[in-house]
């Protein structure tokens, strides 16, 4: 077997063996290990080449029969040029379509220092709160903003988009309602994409949606659109729209009171900017408020990513889905931020969970929070008044031209009735303005922060001429009141200092820098989280998402103006299909959890269409990620757990008995491959065949696809469907806990059951197909990132990335196995791209826990591996291919050093409770105290390894008391006095 470097050199060499990387390809920029280092690591494992290592680790039966073929890789410069050409094919028009999406100005200080700053976008979910205080504070600002504007006391730290947030509200309402009805009432004046997602989420779990007109209600019992009264007790909850999709702002206090009189849980879809002017939902009795924070400074991005929000009344804080940031105290008794309560419900409740939400939209939530802080309450009110004034001017001008306003009360959107509406719409379109087409006689127009008087005049002029009326240039028109006093807000909002002291760019810039300095992200350190794949998010791939040709495109813009996105998405879906061995890929799901749900719905749709409606059992290994079980329950399936063997593999004997027991009801099995335990199981083909023989389908969770690309493909070794985490394997950044993209790949027989969308063309849409996300292509705005990664790496580069990830994981396992036993291994004692360090014997012998090791790593300037997943009392380590040898060695040396400290405890020289492990992390304040009563010196606490003084990361807080925070929940920004 020839050495890999003899076939494809990774870089040029100097006399001392160091790679000069002159004229390096992107592959050599992405993969951190040099040729010389690679040879050293391979020698330590006893292998001569990457091919030899992977031949030993990966079962021969799974290997690709033919080498992966993709387009030749591009250089970074050529990739940038190609993406500019693609972006130029998207026409930047003036989007006045509305439907929950509005253009806004992203302040440059926020765009440059947050959206384009690796200190923010490379951070991981703040499960280690001591090194996440900056992003946690920003999320608490977001929560406080939502609470203030909605008038409800508890808000979560963002959801995926407005339609899925509405669906989460529906599930929450069903869970807490005292009514046994299966009916959920939905305002007919709700955005069509929200209605579609609600229908998708409701049907599998037995909820029936009834749409009706709440608008103009007088407080009497609700009626359907035919005027029939819906009896009390015949509904468990309702979703109102405020403002409605048509723009109407209805007075909903009496309607809400009537609904709640009959124990209905009342949710409302609302608009944050409108709430600076309108009475807040909490004031008039709503239990839940949801919506999108997109118009607070987040680019349109052809539909995403955008942060949704949810706020709830008091008493629902322990039922709210998603993440919740709260305030606790650290070891010194000082306030400190952390994730609180059931922030990962799907892992605790599993198949009983009402939500599979695992990720959120943290980066975008933070952008919107900083936008609100930069403008402050007065600035936001001015933006709202400007937007409202432009809508009023549009209404007045179009009415003067002969259009009929469908409603007189509106904030930013008006609906108009004109004969032959398409003629008027076409005339407006010729001025580069897009509006919403409703039917042959109606259209609507939405104003936003960017709407100017010039735009208003151009639109009114075009419409007037199309209706045969001379434009009334400069002629005063009767004013339209639009919002009566009874609808206007009278309460204050955003009163916390965070919203009132960062209005200059200097102040904002310094606040953003202070917060980012509190955190440990990939720009400072390796993040060796198993199953999370924290690899490089290259600047070349990140840059295009801010270009206007990608950032400023409305998701419902005319197809002829989005040809660039169409081309990019088609190419990306095709490459992903080639890489995974599937027939088709759909990028609509905007998170891995949503990809799981979409994949299971495809399986469900296939069975129902082929006479297998009774098939509803989903087999799931006990080691699986909790979202698997939660997604299966949401898809209307019954979860049957399959235990794992002591070596981590699925117990085939038990699996066979489960398959036989449920043969007539078997819908699917959900597997992760390589397994959740980080090994290549050689029985995956046998498992697939066993399930297929019984008539079931095989779902392979793509969380660990990072260990397969170029080596094996799930579509080739027997899987029917997979979701792919583009925010893992394909380099979309984690952004502190989102954004993500979770597309699904399917075999040909499942293609008819892929997600669709009500705004896709008739040729693309199919009746009865599910709608998973609010936008047709999900979070399309970040798809240039995986496009760039694949385009620059090429097939050979992607293979090398996988091989080097496997090498790095096995090297770490070999270096650390004498200190921490490796829990599971596969062929020839090898792991895949991650390894599990078993600390259970250490804990039994010394009392030192995985928490102690994780917190002590902070003193070494390192992020902890994944704690206690998939096995309690263990650490799962994934180095990725992006890390260089020096960083991998730094992590190994830190873990070996910590093991030596553990042995000092075991020898009785340190008491556990007064050891550097239990007292970690050590803050500068603690080390500067006058008294130091501990048995180890301050230098051991601060600088556990030599050479740290020049680049020391200091944790801003000591170890945080999680239990205290759950007992004393504070979910909004505390007053500054709390920190004095």
Secondary structure, DSSP 8 states (H G I E B T S, - for coil): ---HHHHS--S-B-TTS-B--TT--HHHHH----HHHHHHHHHHHT-SSHHHHHHHHS-GGGB-SS---------HHHHHHHHHHHHHTB---EE---TT-------HHHIIIIIT-HHHHT---SSSGGG-HHHHHHHHHHHHHHHHHHT-SEE-S-BS-HHHHHHHHHHHHHHH-S----EEEEETTS-HHHHHHHHHHHHTTT-EEEEE--TT--SS--B-TTS-B--TTS-SEEEEEES-TTSB----HHHHHHHHHTT-EEEEEEETTGGGTB--TTTTT-SEEEEE-TTTT---GGG----EEEEE-TT-TTT--S--EEEEEBTTS-EEEEE-SSTTHHHHHGGG-S-------HHHHHHHHHHHHHHHHHHHHHHHHHHHHHHHHHHHHHHHTT-EES-S-BSSEEEEE-TTHHHHHHHHHTTTEE-EEEETTEEEEE--TT--HHHHHHHHHHHHHHTT----TT--------S-GGGB--S----SGGGTS--SHHHHHHHHHHHHHT---TTTS---BTTT------HHHHHGGGSHHHHT--TTS-GGGBHHHHHHHHHHHHHHHHHHT-SEEE----SHHHHHHHHHHHHHHHHHHTT-TT--EEEEETTS-HHHHHHHHHTT-EEEEE-B-TTSSB-HHHHHHHHHHTTTTEEEEEEESS-TTS---TTHHHHHHHHHHTT-EEEEEETTGGGTTTTB-TTTTT-SEEEE-TTTTT----TTT------EEE-GGGGGGS---TTS-TTT--TT----SSSTTSSGGGHHHHHHHHHHHHHHHHHHHHHHHHHHHHHHHHHHTTTSEES---GGG--SS-EEEE-HHHHHHH---HHHHHHHHHHTT----EESSSSTTEEEE---TTS-HHHHHHHHHHHHHHHHHHHHHHTTSS-GGGSTTTT-S--HHHHTSS---SSS-HHHHH-SSTT-GGG----SS--B-HHHHHHS---S---GGGG-
